[in-house]
Amino acid sequence: MSGFGLELNINMNIEEYYPGKGCKCYAHSDSECCCNVDWTDPEVYKLREENKQLKNEIKKLKLALESR
């Protein structure tokens, strides 16, 4: 289910992923699903990765400024 900190399986290609992939109960959304599959939108994973990269860049820049 989305919103519970589930992470995309590392082995799963983000381009092949879609919300509800693997659902066996024919649900239309996470509120109907009883399979406990991930319904997180792929864009969320992309944004999380971008956020992590930007935070690392900020950290590097701060360290560079402090060392001056």
N, C-alpha and C positions, 0 to 999 in steps of 0.2 A: 504494500500500500504506500502511496506517496505521503511525504511529510513525516515519516518516522525514521529518517536518517538512513534509509536503505541506499546502498551504493551500487552503481552499475558494475556487474561482474567484469573484472579486468579482461577476461578472455572474450567478452562480447564486443563486437565491433559496433561503435556508436551509430554508424550508418545503417546497420541492420536492425537496430533496436527501435521499438515503438512502444508507447504506453500500453500496458496490459499484455505484452508479449508472453505467451505461455499460459494464458488464462484458459482453464478447462471448463469453467462454469458458464461460459457464454455471456458474461457480464458486459455492460457497456461503459462502466466506469468503476473506479475504486470503491465507491459507496455500495455497489451491487456485488462486488467480487468476494467470493469466499475461498479463493485459491491462494491468497496471500502473495500474489505476484506484484511486481513493481509497476506502478502506473505513473511514475514520474516522467514528465515531458523530457525528451532528449535535450531540449534547449537548456534545461536546468543543469544538466551535467556539463554542457559546454560552458555555461556561465560560471559554474563552480570552478572548473579548471582554469578559466581565464582569470577569475578572482585570485586563485592561488598563485598564479604566475605573476600577477600585478603586485600582490603583497610581497612576494620574494624580491621583485625589482625595487620596491619601495625600501625594503629592508637593506638591500645592497647599497642603494643611494644614501640612506641615512648613515650607514657605516662609513661610506666614502667621505661624507661631509664631516663626520666626527673625527676622522683621522687627519684632517687638515690642520 
